[in-house]
């Protein structure tokens, strides 16, 4: 399972992702991809993201059962606290 959350990205990039994932809510994409496709989509999104931000969450075999990566400007940041991933709200200025 893969979840991608996008903020302030070009409409063309969102359209590109709908080829691989469904968009149940604007800017939120969900689907099941293999690792290679997931990583290639991440690279493409990071390359084409101009001023927005991207969060990608996917299933892994760890204690929490998921992994997270963040790119660009997002409202939240991920903090690794002794191997436990926590979410910190960023103060908006």
PDB file of N, CA, C and O in Angstrom:
ATOM      1  N   UNK A   1       0.841  -1.170   0.000  1.00  0.00           N
ATOM      2  CA  UNK A   1       0.000   0.000   0.000  1.00  0.00           C
ATOM      3  C   UNK A   1       0.890   1.238   0.000  1.00  0.00           C
ATOM      4  O   UNK A   1       1.869   1.315   0.743  1.00  0.00           O
ATOM      5  N   UNK A   2       0.543   2.188  -0.829  1.00  0.00           N
ATOM      6  CA  UNK A   2       1.274   3.456  -0.927  1.00  0.00           C
ATOM      7  C   UNK A   2       0.274   4.597  -0.823  1.00  0.00           C
ATOM      8  O   UNK A   2      -0.789   4.561  -1.443  1.00  0.00           O
ATOM      9  N   UNK A   3       0.623   5.610  -0.034  1.00  0.00           N
ATOM     10  CA  UNK A   3      -0.177   6.826   0.075  1.00  0.00           C
ATOM     11  C   UNK A   3       0.756   7.995  -0.223  1.00  0.00           C
ATOM     12  O   UNK A   3       1.847   8.085   0.340  1.00  0.00           O
ATOM     13  N   UNK A   4       0.324   8.885  -1.107  1.00  0.00           N
ATOM     14  CA  UNK A   4       1.081  10.106  -1.395  1.00  0.00           C
ATOM     15  C   UNK A   4       0.168  11.299  -1.157  1.00  0.00           C
ATOM     16  O   UNK A   4      -0.960  11.349  -1.646  1.00  0.00           O
ATOM     17  N   UNK A   5       0.682  12.255  -0.396  1.00  0.00           N
ATOM     18  CA  UNK A   5      -0.058  13.471  -0.100  1.00  0.00           C
ATOM     19  C   UNK A   5       0.728  14.626  -0.695  1.00  0.00           C
ATOM     20  O   UNK A   5       1.906  14.816  -0.393  1.00  0.00           O
ATOM     21  N   UNK A   6       0.053  15.402  -1.553  1.00  0.00           N
ATOM     22  CA  UNK A   6       0.736  16.481  -2.273  1.00  0.00           C
ATOM     23  C   UNK A   6       0.074  17.810  -1.975  1.00  0.00           C
ATOM     24  O   UNK A   6      -1.146  17.907  -1.843  1.00  0.00           O
ATOM     25  N   UNK A   7       0.908  18.829  -1.874  1.00  0.00           N
ATOM     26  CA  UNK A   7       0.424  20.177  -1.590  1.00  0.00           C
ATOM     27  C   UNK A   7       1.108  21.142  -2.540  1.00  0.00           C
ATOM     28  O   UNK A   7       2.334  21.166  -2.647  1.00  0.00           O
ATOM     29  N   UNK A   8       0.299  21.941  -3.231  1.00  0.00           N
ATOM     30  CA  UNK A   8       0.806  22.968  -4.153  1.00  0.00           C
ATOM     31  C   UNK A   8       1.722  22.389  -5.227  1.00  0.00           C
ATOM     32  O   UNK A   8       2.831  22.883  -5.430  1.00  0.00           O
ATOM     33  N   UNK A   9       1.266  21.352  -5.910  1.00  0.00           N
ATOM     34  CA  UNK A   9       2.041  20.776  -7.007  1.00  0.00           C
ATOM     35  C   UNK A   9       1.330  21.078  -8.321  1.00  0.00           C
ATOM     36  O   UNK A   9       0.127  21.340  -8.315  1.00  0.00           O
ATOM     37  N   UNK A  10       2.033  21.049  -9.438  1.00  0.00           N
ATOM     38  CA  UNK A  10       1.408  21.329 -10.729  1.00  0.00           C
ATOM     39  C   UNK A  10       0.291  20.324 -11.046  1.00  0.00           C
ATOM     40  O   UNK A  10       0.413  19.143 -10.722  1.00  0.00           O
ATOM     41  N   UNK A  11      -0.802  20.791 -11.681  1.00  0.00           N
ATOM     42  CA  UNK A  11      -1.909  19.892 -12.028  1.00  0.00           C
ATOM     43  C   UNK A  11      -1.474  18.725 -12.913  1.00  0.00           C
ATOM     44  O   UNK A  11      -2.028  17.630 -12.812  1.00  0.00           O
ATOM     45  N   UNK A  12      -0.493  18.951 -13.774  1.00  0.00           N
ATOM     46  CA  UNK A  12      -0.004  17.880 -14.642  1.00  0.00           C
ATOM     47  C   UNK A  12       0.611  16.734 -13.863  1.00  0.00           C
ATOM     48  O   UNK A  12       0.487  15.574 -14.257  1.00  0.00           O
ATOM     49  N   UNK A  13       1.269  17.048 -12.768  1.00  0.00           N
ATOM     50  CA  UNK A  13       1.856  16.013 -11.927  1.00  0.00           C
ATOM     51  C   UNK A  13       0.767  15.189 -11.258  1.00  0.00           C
ATOM     52  O   UNK A  13       0.869  13.965 -11.178  1.00  0.00           O
ATOM     53  N   UNK A  14      -0.269  15.854 -10.782  1.00  0.00           N
ATOM     54  CA  UNK A  14      -1.401  15.128 -10.198  1.00  0.00           C
ATOM     55  C   UNK A  14      -2.048  14.230 -11.237  1.00  0.00           C
ATOM     56  O   UNK A  14      -2.415  13.093 -10.939  1.00  0.00           O
ATOM     57  N   UNK A  15      -2.191  14.740 -12.461  1.00  0.00           N
ATOM     58  CA  UNK A  15      -2.759  13.923 -13.534  1.00  0.00           C
ATOM     59  C   UNK A  15      -1.910  12.709 -13.847  1.00  0.00           C
ATOM     60  O   UNK A  15      -2.435  11.628 -14.114  1.00  0.00           O
ATOM     61  N   UNK A  16      -0.605  12.883 -13.815  1.00  0.00           N
ATOM     62  CA  UNK A  16       0.324  11.775 -14.060  1.00  0.00           C
ATOM     63  C   UNK A  16       0.154  10.679 -13.010  1.00  0.00           C
ATOM     64  O   UNK A  16       0.172   9.493 -13.339  1.00  0.00           O
ATOM     65  N   UNK A  17      -0.009  11.071 -11.763  1.00  0.00           N
ATOM     66  CA  UNK A  17      -0.155  10.079 -10.687  1.00  0.00           C
ATOM     67  C   UNK A  17      -1.440   9.275 -10.798  1.00  0.00           C
ATOM     68  O   UNK A  17      -1.495   8.135 -10.336  1.00  0.00           O
ATOM     69  N   UNK A  18      -2.487   9.857 -11.411  1.00  0.00           N
ATOM     70  CA  UNK A  18      -3.741   9.116 -11.537  1.00  0.00           C
ATOM     71  C   UNK A  18      -3.614   7.932 -12.493  1.00  0.00           C
ATOM     72  O   UNK A  18      -4.524   7.106 -12.565  1.00  0.00           O
ATOM     73  N   UNK A  19      -2.524   7.834 -13.215  1.00  0.00           N
ATOM     74  CA  UNK A  19      -2.269   6.646 -14.040  1.00  0.00           C
ATOM     75  C   UNK A  19      -1.921   5.437 -13.182  1.00  0.00           C
ATOM     76  O   UNK A  19      -2.127   4.295 -13.590  1.00  0.00           O
ATOM     77  N   UNK A  20      -1.391   5.699 -11.985  1.00  0.00           N
ATOM     78  CA  UNK A  20      -0.911   4.624 -11.123  1.00  0.00           C
ATOM     79  C   UNK A  20      -1.726   4.473  -9.847  1.00  0.00           C
ATOM     80  O   UNK A  20      -1.840   3.374  -9.305  1.00  0.00           O
ATOM     81  N   UNK A  21      -2.298   5.582  -9.362  1.00  0.00           N
ATOM     82  CA  UNK A  21      -2.959   5.606  -8.066  1.00  0.00           C
ATOM     83  C   UNK A  21      -4.327   6.256  -8.202  1.00  0.00           C
ATOM     84  O   UNK A  21      -4.576   6.978  -9.168  1.00  0.00           O
ATOM     85  N   UNK A  22      -5.219   6.008  -7.245  1.00  0.00           N
ATOM     86  CA  UNK A  22      -6.501   6.704  -7.255  1.00  0.00           C
ATOM     87  C   UNK A  22      -6.373   7.949  -6.372  1.00  0.00           C
ATOM     88  O   UNK A  22      -5.527   8.008  -5.480  1.00  0.00           O
ATOM     89  N   UNK A  23      -7.224   8.936  -6.635  1.00  0.00           N
ATOM     90  CA  UNK A  23      -7.195  10.198  -5.891  1.00  0.00           C
ATOM     91  C   UNK A  23      -8.546  10.373  -5.174  1.00  0.00           C
ATOM     92  O   UNK A  23      -9.437  11.045  -5.694  1.00  0.00           O
ATOM     93  N   UNK A  24      -8.701   9.769  -3.976  1.00  0.00           N
ATOM     94  CA  UNK A  24      -9.985   9.848  -3.277  1.00  0.00           C
ATOM     95  C   UNK A  24     -10.310  11.241  -2.734  1.00  0.00           C
ATOM     96  O   UNK A  24     -11.472  11.549  -2.469  1.00  0.00           O
ATOM     97  N   UNK A  25      -9.301  12.069  -2.573  1.00  0.00           N
ATOM     98  CA  UNK A  25      -9.456  13.444  -2.100  1.00  0.00           C
ATOM     99  C   UNK A  25      -8.391  14.273  -2.824  1.00  0.00           C
ATOM    100  O   UNK A  25      -7.302  13.758  -3.079  1.00  0.00           O
ATOM    101  N   UNK A  26      -8.662  15.526  -3.161  1.00  0.00           N
ATOM    102  CA  UNK A  26      -7.662  16.312  -3.883  1.00  0.00           C
ATOM    103  C   UNK A  26      -6.295  16.313  -3.185  1.00  0.00           C
ATOM    104  O   UNK A  26      -6.175  16.692  -2.020  1.00  0.00           O
ATOM    105  N   UNK A  27      -5.290  15.887  -3.914  1.00  0.00           N
ATOM    106  CA  UNK A  27      -3.928  15.869  -3.394  1.00  0.00           C
ATOM    107  C   UNK A  27      -3.551  14.625  -2.617  1.00  0.00           C
ATOM    108  O   UNK A  27      -2.411  14.507  -2.167  1.00  0.00           O
ATOM    109  N   UNK A  28      -4.488  13.682  -2.445  1.00  0.00           N
ATOM    110  CA  UNK A  28      -4.206  12.433  -1.726  1.00  0.00           C
ATOM    111  C   UNK A  28      -4.341  11.279  -2.713  1.00  0.00           C
ATOM    112  O   UNK A  28      -5.389  11.104  -3.336  1.00  0.00           O
ATOM    113  N   UNK A  29      -3.274  10.496  -2.852  1.00  0.00           N
ATOM    114  CA  UNK A  29      -3.244   9.391  -3.801  1.00  0.00           C
ATOM    115  C   UNK A  29      -2.979   8.088  -3.055  1.00  0.00           C
ATOM    116  O   UNK A  29      -2.137   8.032  -2.159  1.00  0.00           O
ATOM    117  N   UNK A  30      -3.710   7.039  -3.436  1.00  0.00           N
ATOM    118  CA  UNK A  30      -3.607   5.751  -2.752  1.00  0.00           C
ATOM    119  C   UNK A  30      -3.547   4.639  -3.783  1.00  0.00           C
ATOM    120  O   UNK A  30      -4.221   4.700  -4.811  1.00  0.00           O
ATOM    121  N   UNK A  31      -2.736   3.622  -3.509  1.00  0.00           N
ATOM    122  CA  UNK A  31      -2.672   2.470  -4.390  1.00  0.00           C
ATOM    123  C   UNK A  31      -1.692   1.439  -3.894  1.00  0.00           C
ATOM    124  O   UNK A  31      -1.116   1.563  -2.813  1.00  0.00           O
ATOM    125  N   UNK A  32      -1.516   0.425  -4.702  1.00  0.00           N
ATOM    126  CA  UNK A  32      -0.583  -0.654  -4.384  1.00  0.00           C
ATOM    127  C   UNK A  32       0.433  -0.735  -5.526  1.00  0.00           C
ATOM    128  O   UNK A  32       0.078  -1.046  -6.663  1.00  0.00           O
ATOM    129  N   UNK A  33       1.693  -0.455  -5.214  1.00  0.00           N
ATOM    130  CA  UNK A  33       2.755  -0.427  -6.220  1.00  0.00           C
ATOM    131  C   UNK A  33       3.919  -1.285  -5.750  1.00  0.00           C
ATOM    132  O   UNK A  33       4.102  -1.503  -4.553  1.00  0.00           O
ATOM    133  N   UNK A  34       4.699  -1.767  -6.704  1.00  0.00           N
ATOM    134  CA  UNK A  34       5.933  -2.430  -6.284  1.00  0.00           C
ATOM    135  C   UNK A  34       6.977  -1.361  -5.954  1.00  0.00           C
ATOM    136  O   UNK A  34       6.790  -0.187  -6.271  1.00  0.00           O
ATOM    137  N   UNK A  35       8.063  -1.767  -5.324  1.00  0.00           N
ATOM    138  CA  UNK A  35       9.062  -0.823  -4.825  1.00  0.00           C
ATOM    139  C   UNK A  35       9.693   0.004  -5.940  1.00  0.00           C
ATOM    140  O   UNK A  35       9.953   1.193  -5.756  1.00  0.00           O
ATOM    141  N   UNK A  36       9.941  -0.608  -7.089  1.00  0.00           N
ATOM    142  CA  UNK A  36      10.582   0.123  -8.182  1.00  0.00           C
ATOM    143  C   UNK A  36       9.674   1.247  -8.695  1.00  0.00           C
ATOM    144  O   UNK A  36      10.131   2.375  -8.881  1.00  0.00           O
ATOM    145  N   UNK A  37       8.403   0.947  -8.922  1.00  0.00           N
ATOM    146  CA  UNK A  37       7.469   1.965  -9.402  1.00  0.00           C
ATOM    147  C   UNK A  37       7.287   3.051  -8.343  1.00  0.00           C
ATOM    148  O   UNK A  37       7.244   4.235  -8.678  1.00  0.00           O
ATOM    149  N   UNK A  38       7.179   2.667  -7.077  1.00  0.00           N
ATOM    150  CA  UNK A  38       7.040   3.634  -5.987  1.00  0.00           C
ATOM    151  C   UNK A  38       8.221   4.611  -5.969  1.00  0.00           C
ATOM    152  O   UNK A  38       8.028   5.821  -5.846  1.00  0.00           O
ATOM    153  N   UNK A  39       9.445   4.081  -6.091  1.00  0.00           N
ATOM    154  CA  UNK A  39      10.635   4.926  -6.067  1.00  0.00           C
ATOM    155  C   UNK A  39      10.738   5.807  -7.306  1.00  0.00           C
ATOM    156  O   UNK A  39      11.153   6.962  -7.208  1.00  0.00           O
ATOM    157  N   UNK A  40      10.369   5.281  -8.464  1.00  0.00           N
ATOM    158  CA  UNK A  40      10.402   6.090  -9.694  1.00  0.00           C
ATOM    159  C   UNK A  40       9.381   7.223  -9.623  1.00  0.00           C
ATOM    160  O   UNK A  40       9.674   8.342 -10.042  1.00  0.00           O
ATOM    161  N   UNK A  41       8.175   6.946  -9.093  1.00  0.00           N
ATOM    162  CA  UNK A  41       7.183   8.003  -8.932  1.00  0.00           C
ATOM    163  C   UNK A  41       7.668   9.067  -7.950  1.00  0.00           C
ATOM    164  O   UNK A  41       7.439  10.259  -8.151  1.00  0.00           O
ATOM    165  N   UNK A  42       8.339   8.626  -6.891  1.00  0.00           N
ATOM    166  CA  UNK A  42       8.890   9.578  -5.913  1.00  0.00           C
ATOM    167  C   UNK A  42       9.912  10.496  -6.582  1.00  0.00           C
ATOM    168  O   UNK A  42       9.878  11.711  -6.390  1.00  0.00           O
ATOM    169  N   UNK A  43      10.813   9.920  -7.360  1.00  0.00           N
ATOM    170  CA  UNK A  43      11.821  10.726  -8.057  1.00  0.00           C
ATOM    171  C   UNK A  43      11.166  11.722  -9.009  1.00  0.00           C
ATOM    172  O   UNK A  43      11.558  12.887  -9.065  1.00  0.00           O
ATOM    173  N   UNK A  44      10.170  11.259  -9.755  1.00  0.00           N
ATOM    174  CA  UNK A  44       9.475  12.131 -10.700  1.00  0.00           C
ATOM    175  C   UNK A  44       8.774  13.271  -9.974  1.00  0.00           C
ATOM    176  O   UNK A  44       8.845  14.422 -10.405  1.00  0.00           O
ATOM    177  N   UNK A  45       8.099  12.956  -8.878  1.00  0.00           N
ATOM    178  CA  UNK A  45       7.384  13.982  -8.111  1.00  0.00           C
ATOM    179  C   UNK A  45       8.348  15.002  -7.523  1.00  0.00           C
ATOM    180  O   UNK A  45       8.083  16.203  -7.568  1.00  0.00           O
ATOM    181  N   UNK A  46       9.457  14.540  -6.975  1.00  0.00           N
ATOM    182  CA  UNK A  46      10.444  15.460  -6.402  1.00  0.00           C
ATOM    183  C   UNK A  46      11.050  16.352  -7.475  1.00  0.00           C
ATOM    184  O   UNK A  46      11.322  17.527  -7.226  1.00  0.00           O
ATOM    185  N   UNK A  47      11.261  15.804  -8.661  1.00  0.00           N
ATOM    186  CA  UNK A  47      11.842  16.567  -9.763  1.00  0.00           C
ATOM    187  C   UNK A  47      10.874  17.632 -10.273  1.00  0.00           C
ATOM    188  O   UNK A  47      11.296  18.735 -10.621  1.00  0.00           O
ATOM    189  N   UNK A  48       9.576  17.310 -10.319  1.00  0.00           N
ATOM    190  CA  UNK A  48       8.596  18.225 -10.894  1.00  0.00           C
ATOM    191  C   UNK A  48       7.924  19.135  -9.870  1.00  0.00           C
ATOM    192  O   UNK A  48       7.243  20.089 -10.249  1.00  0.00           O
ATOM    193  N   UNK A  49       8.103  18.859  -8.594  1.00  0.00           N
ATOM    194  CA  UNK A  49       7.505  19.689  -7.544  1.00  0.00           C
ATOM    195  C   UNK A  49       8.260  21.020  -7.503  1.00  0.00           C
ATOM    196  O   UNK A  49       9.468  21.041  -7.268  1.00  0.00           O
ATOM    197  N   UNK A  50       7.562  22.109  -7.726  1.00  0.00           N
ATOM    198  CA  UNK A  50       8.230  23.399  -7.812  1.00  0.00           C
ATOM    199  C   UNK A  50       8.301  24.093  -6.460  1.00  0.00           C
ATOM    200  O   UNK A  50       9.391  24.404  -5.979  1.00  0.00           O
ATOM    201  N   UNK A  51       7.160  24.335  -5.847  1.00  0.00           N
ATOM    202  CA  UNK A  51       7.175  25.065  -4.587  1.00  0.00           C
ATOM    203  C   UNK A  51       6.392  24.345  -3.500  1.00  0.00           C
ATOM    204  O   UNK A  51       6.382  24.792  -2.353  1.00  0.00           O
ATOM    205  N   UNK A  52       5.750  23.261  -3.830  1.00  0.00           N
ATOM    206  CA  UNK A  52       4.907  22.557  -2.880  1.00  0.00           C
ATOM    207  C   UNK A  52       5.656  21.520  -2.070  1.00  0.00           C
ATOM    208  O   UNK A  52       6.876  21.584  -1.916  1.00  0.00           O
ATOM    209  N   UNK A  53       4.901  20.565  -1.556  1.00  0.00           N
ATOM    210  CA  UNK A  53       5.488  19.522  -0.740  1.00  0.00           C
ATOM    211  C   UNK A  53       4.829  18.182  -0.989  1.00  0.00           C
ATOM    212  O   UNK A  53       3.690  18.113  -1.451  1.00  0.00           O
ATOM    213  N   UNK A  54       5.556  17.114  -0.678  1.00  0.00           N
ATOM    214  CA  UNK A  54       5.083  15.750  -0.907  1.00  0.00           C
ATOM    215  C   UNK A  54       5.406  14.906   0.313  1.00  0.00           C
ATOM    216  O   UNK A  54       6.493  15.005   0.883  1.00  0.00           O
ATOM    217  N   UNK A  55       4.457  14.081   0.703  1.00  0.00           N
ATOM    218  CA  UNK A  55       4.681  13.076   1.735  1.00  0.00           C
ATOM    219  C   UNK A  55       4.316  11.730   1.119  1.00  0.00           C
ATOM    220  O   UNK A  55       3.252  11.584   0.518  1.00  0.00           O
ATOM    221  N   UNK A  56       5.189  10.761   1.269  1.00  0.00           N
ATOM    222  CA  UNK A  56       4.915   9.413   0.773  1.00  0.00           C
ATOM    223  C   UNK A  56       4.997   8.438   1.947  1.00  0.00           C
ATOM    224  O   UNK A  56       5.962   8.444   2.711  1.00  0.00           O
ATOM    225  N   UNK A  57       3.974   7.607   2.075  1.00  0.00           N
ATOM    226  CA  UNK A  57       3.896   6.605   3.137  1.00  0.00           C
ATOM    227  C   UNK A  57       3.664   5.262   2.464  1.00  0.00           C
ATOM    228  O   UNK A  57       2.821   5.150   1.574  1.00  0.00           O
ATOM    229  N   UNK A  58       4.407   4.240   2.882  1.00  0.00           N
ATOM    230  CA  UNK A  58       4.228   2.924   2.288  1.00  0.00           C
ATOM    231  C   UNK A  58       4.440   1.828   3.331  1.00  0.00           C
ATOM    232  O   UNK A  58       5.084   2.031   4.360  1.00  0.00           O
ATOM    233  N   UNK A  59       3.880   0.668   3.028  1.00  0.00           N
ATOM    234  CA  UNK A  59       3.947  -0.484   3.935  1.00  0.00           C
ATOM    235  C   UNK A  59       5.342  -1.095   3.933  1.00  0.00           C
ATOM    236  O   UNK A  59       5.957  -1.270   2.881  1.00  0.00           O
ATOM    237  N   UNK A  60       5.829  -1.415   5.124  1.00  0.00           N
ATOM    238  CA  UNK A  60       7.096  -2.134   5.288  1.00  0.00           C
ATOM    239  C   UNK A  60       6.946  -3.108   6.459  1.00  0.00           C
ATOM    240  O   UNK A  60       5.982  -3.026   7.219  1.00  0.00           O
ATOM    241  N   UNK A  61       7.883  -4.008   6.598  1.00  0.00           N
ATOM    242  CA  UNK A  61       7.839  -4.992   7.665  1.00  0.00           C
ATOM    243  C   UNK A  61       8.660  -4.500   8.862  1.00  0.00           C
ATOM    244  O   UNK A  61       9.736  -5.027   9.148  1.00  0.00           O
ATOM    245  N   UNK A  62       8.139  -3.487   9.554  1.00  0.00           N
ATOM    246  CA  UNK A  62       8.773  -2.954  10.763  1.00  0.00           C
ATOM    247  C   UNK A  62       7.733  -2.957  11.882  1.00  0.00           C
ATOM    248  O   UNK A  62       6.599  -3.395  11.688  1.00  0.00           O
ATOM    249  N   UNK A  63       8.125  -2.474  13.029  1.00  0.00           N
ATOM    250  CA  UNK A  63       7.214  -2.436  14.174  1.00  0.00           C
ATOM    251  C   UNK A  63       5.965  -1.599  13.881  1.00  0.00           C
ATOM    252  O   UNK A  63       4.854  -1.999  14.229  1.00  0.00           O
ATOM    253  N   UNK A  64       6.146  -0.441  13.242  1.00  0.00           N
ATOM    254  CA  UNK A  64       5.011   0.429  12.922  1.00  0.00           C
ATOM    255  C   UNK A  64       4.286   0.008  11.648  1.00  0.00           C
ATOM    256  O   UNK A  64       3.166   0.457  11.403  1.00  0.00           O
ATOM    257  N   UNK A  65       4.896  -0.836  10.841  1.00  0.00           N
ATOM    258  CA  UNK A  65       4.323  -1.356   9.588  1.00  0.00           C
ATOM    259  C   UNK A  65       4.237  -0.327   8.466  1.00  0.00           C
ATOM    260  O   UNK A  65       3.533  -0.553   7.481  1.00  0.00           O
ATOM    261  N   UNK A  66       4.941   0.803   8.596  1.00  0.00           N
ATOM    262  CA  UNK A  66       4.988   1.775   7.505  1.00  0.00           C
ATOM    263  C   UNK A  66       6.277   2.584   7.584  1.00  0.00           C
ATOM    264  O   UNK A  66       6.926   2.660   8.627  1.00  0.00           O
ATOM    265  N   UNK A  67       6.630   3.191   6.443  1.00  0.00           N
ATOM    266  CA  UNK A  67       7.771   4.099   6.353  1.00  0.00           C
ATOM    267  C   UNK A  67       7.275   5.394   5.711  1.00  0.00           C
ATOM    268  O   UNK A  67       6.254   5.405   5.023  1.00  0.00           O
ATOM    269  N   UNK A  68       7.999   6.472   5.943  1.00  0.00           N
ATOM    270  CA  UNK A  68       7.578   7.792   5.470  1.00  0.00           C
ATOM    271  C   UNK A  68       8.778   8.538   4.918  1.00  0.00           C
ATOM    272  O   UNK A  68       9.889   8.416   5.435  1.00  0.00           O
ATOM    273  N   UNK A  69       8.545   9.323   3.851  1.00  0.00           N
ATOM    274  CA  UNK A  69       9.556  10.274   3.385  1.00  0.00           C
ATOM    275  C   UNK A  69       8.846  11.554   2.976  1.00  0.00           C
ATOM    276  O   UNK A  69       7.700  11.534   2.527  1.00  0.00           O
ATOM    277  N   UNK A  70       9.548  12.661   3.138  1.00  0.00           N
ATOM    278  CA  UNK A  70       8.971  13.988   2.921  1.00  0.00           C
ATOM    279  C   UNK A  70       9.892  14.784   2.010  1.00  0.00           C
ATOM    280  O   UNK A  70      11.116  14.683   2.102  1.00  0.00           O
ATOM    281  N   UNK A  71       9.288  15.578   1.126  1.00  0.00           N
ATOM    282  CA  UNK A  71      10.061  16.446   0.245  1.00  0.00           C
ATOM    283  C   UNK A  71       9.363  17.801   0.171  1.00  0.00           C
ATOM    284  O   UNK A  71       8.137  17.868   0.089  1.00  0.00           O
ATOM    285  N   UNK A  72      10.135  18.864   0.198  1.00  0.00           N
ATOM    286  CA  UNK A  72       9.605  20.205   0.004  1.00  0.00           C
ATOM    287  C   UNK A  72       8.944  20.780   1.237  1.00  0.00           C
ATOM    288  O   UNK A  72       9.217  20.369   2.365  1.00  0.00           O
ATOM    289  N   UNK A  73       8.071  21.737   0.996  1.00  0.00           N
ATOM    290  CA  UNK A  73       7.403  22.475   2.069  1.00  0.00           C
ATOM    291  C   UNK A  73       6.087  21.783   2.431  1.00  0.00           C
ATOM    292  O   UNK A  73       5.148  21.761   1.636  1.00  0.00           O
ATOM    293  N   UNK A  74       6.032  21.219   3.637  1.00  0.00           N
ATOM    294  CA  UNK A  74       4.816  20.571   4.114  1.00  0.00           C
ATOM    295  C   UNK A  74       4.414  21.163   5.462  1.00  0.00           C
ATOM    296  O   UNK A  74       5.219  21.815   6.126  1.00  0.00           O
ATOM    297  N   UNK A  75       3.188  20.935   5.852  1.00  0.00           N
ATOM    298  CA  UNK A  75       2.704  21.443   7.135  1.00  0.00           C
ATOM    299  C   UNK A  75       3.148  20.567   8.296  1.00  0.00           C
ATOM    300  O   UNK A  75       3.022  20.963   9.455  1.00  0.00           O
ATOM    301  N   UNK A  76       3.659  19.400   8.000  1.00  0.00           N
ATOM    302  CA  UNK A  76       4.087  18.467   9.025  1.00  0.00           C
ATOM    303  C   UNK A  76       5.499  17.964   8.701  1.00  0.00           C
ATOM    304  O   UNK A  76       5.908  17.923   7.540  1.00  0.00           O
ATOM    305  N   UNK A  77       6.219  17.590   9.734  1.00  0.00           N
ATOM    306  CA  UNK A  77       7.527  16.972   9.528  1.00  0.00           C
ATOM    307  C   UNK A  77       7.560  15.665  10.313  1.00  0.00           C
ATOM    308  O   UNK A  77       6.841  15.499  11.297  1.00  0.00           O
ATOM    309  N   UNK A  78       8.396  14.751   9.867  1.00  0.00           N
ATOM    310  CA  UNK A  78       8.523  13.440  10.499  1.00  0.00           C
ATOM    311  C   UNK A  78       9.759  13.462  11.384  1.00  0.00           C
ATOM    312  O   UNK A  78      10.835  13.881  10.960  1.00  0.00           O
ATOM    313  N   UNK A  79       9.591  13.006  12.618  1.00  0.00           N
ATOM    314  CA  UNK A  79      10.675  12.971  13.589  1.00  0.00           C
ATOM    315  C   UNK A  79      10.909  11.522  13.986  1.00  0.00           C
ATOM    316  O   UNK A  79       9.974  10.818  14.366  1.00  0.00           O
ATOM    317  N   UNK A  80      12.158  11.078  13.898  1.00  0.00           N
ATOM    318  CA  UNK A  80      12.513   9.726  14.327  1.00  0.00           C
ATOM    319  C   UNK A  80      12.899   9.788  15.799  1.00  0.00           C
ATOM    320  O   UNK A  80      13.919  10.377  16.157  1.00  0.00           O
ATOM    321  N   UNK A  81      12.081   9.177  16.645  1.00  0.00           N
ATOM    322  CA  UNK A  81      12.315   9.175  18.081  1.00  0.00           C
ATOM    323  C   UNK A  81      12.659   7.750  18.503  1.00  0.00           C
ATOM    324  O   UNK A  81      11.768   6.950  18.791  1.00  0.00           O
ATOM    325  N   UNK A  82      13.957   7.435  18.539  1.00  0.00           N
ATOM    326  CA  UNK A  82      14.432   6.086  18.875  1.00  0.00           C
ATOM    327  C   UNK A  82      13.782   5.008  18.017  1.00  0.00           C
ATOM    328  O   UNK A  82      13.366   3.966  18.523  1.00  0.00           O
ATOM    329  N   UNK A  83      13.698   5.265  16.718  1.00  0.00           N
ATOM    330  CA  UNK A  83      13.143   4.286  15.787  1.00  0.00           C
ATOM    331  C   UNK A  83      11.636   4.375  15.616  1.00  0.00           C
ATOM    332  O   UNK A  83      11.079   3.673  14.773  1.00  0.00           O
ATOM    333  N   UNK A  84      10.964   5.207  16.380  1.00  0.00           N
ATOM    334  CA  UNK A  84       9.527   5.404  16.276  1.00  0.00           C
ATOM    335  C   UNK A  84       9.279   6.701  15.506  1.00  0.00           C
ATOM    336  O   UNK A  84       9.760   7.762  15.904  1.00  0.00           O
ATOM    337  N   UNK A  85       8.531   6.619  14.409  1.00  0.00           N
ATOM    338  CA  UNK A  85       8.262   7.801  13.599  1.00  0.00           C
ATOM    339  C   UNK A  85       7.089   8.573  14.186  1.00  0.00           C
ATOM    340  O   UNK A  85       6.004   8.023  14.379  1.00  0.00           O
ATOM    341  N   UNK A  86       7.316   9.845  14.467  1.00  0.00           N
ATOM    342  CA  UNK A  86       6.289  10.724  15.014  1.00  0.00           C
ATOM    343  C   UNK A  86       6.097  11.908  14.074  1.00  0.00           C
ATOM    344  O   UNK A  86       6.993  12.247  13.301  1.00  0.00           O
ATOM    345  N   UNK A  87       4.936  12.531  14.142  1.00  0.00           N
ATOM    346  CA  UNK A  87       4.631  13.678  13.292  1.00  0.00           C
ATOM    347  C   UNK A  87       4.654  14.937  14.142  1.00  0.00           C
ATOM    348  O   UNK A  87       4.063  14.990  15.221  1.00  0.00           O
ATOM    349  N   UNK A  88       5.342  15.941  13.638  1.00  0.00           N
ATOM    350  CA  UNK A  88       5.419  17.240  14.307  1.00  0.00           C
ATOM    351  C   UNK A  88       4.752  18.270  13.397  1.00  0.00           C
ATOM    352  O   UNK A  88       5.051  18.341  12.205  1.00  0.00           O
ATOM    353  N   UNK A  89       3.866  19.051  13.956  1.00  0.00           N
ATOM    354  CA  UNK A  89       3.260  20.150  13.200  1.00  0.00           C
ATOM    355  C   UNK A  89       4.258  21.279  13.079  1.00  0.00           C
ATOM    356  O   UNK A  89       4.868  21.686  14.068  1.00  0.00           O
ATOM    357  N   UNK A  90       4.426  21.783  11.879  1.00  0.00           N
ATOM    358  CA  UNK A  90       5.286  22.940  11.652  1.00  0.00           C
ATOM    359  C   UNK A  90       4.480  24.200  11.896  1.00  0.00           C
ATOM    360  O   UNK A  90       3.331  24.298  11.465  1.00  0.00           O
ATOM    361  N   UNK A  91       5.066  25.156  12.578  1.00  0.00           N
ATOM    362  CA  UNK A  91       4.384  26.433  12.808  1.00  0.00           C
ATOM    363  C   UNK A  91       4.277  27.178  11.489  1.00  0.00           C
ATOM    364  O   UNK A  91       5.274  27.347  10.788  1.00  0.00           O
ATOM    365  N   UNK A  92       3.080  27.624  11.147  1.00  0.00           N
ATOM    366  CA  UNK A  92       2.908  28.406   9.923  1.00  0.00           C
ATOM    367  C   UNK A  92       3.092  29.874  10.237  1.00  0.00           C
ATOM    368  O   UNK A  92       2.519  30.402  11.191  1.00  0.00           O
ATOM    369  N   UNK A  93       3.900  30.524   9.420  1.00  0.00           N
ATOM    370  CA  UNK A  93       4.187  31.946   9.654  1.00  0.00           C
ATOM    371  C   UNK A  93       3.340  32.816   8.791  1.00  0.00           C
ATOM    372  O   UNK A  93       3.448  34.040   8.855  1.00  0.00           O
TER     373      UNK A  93
END
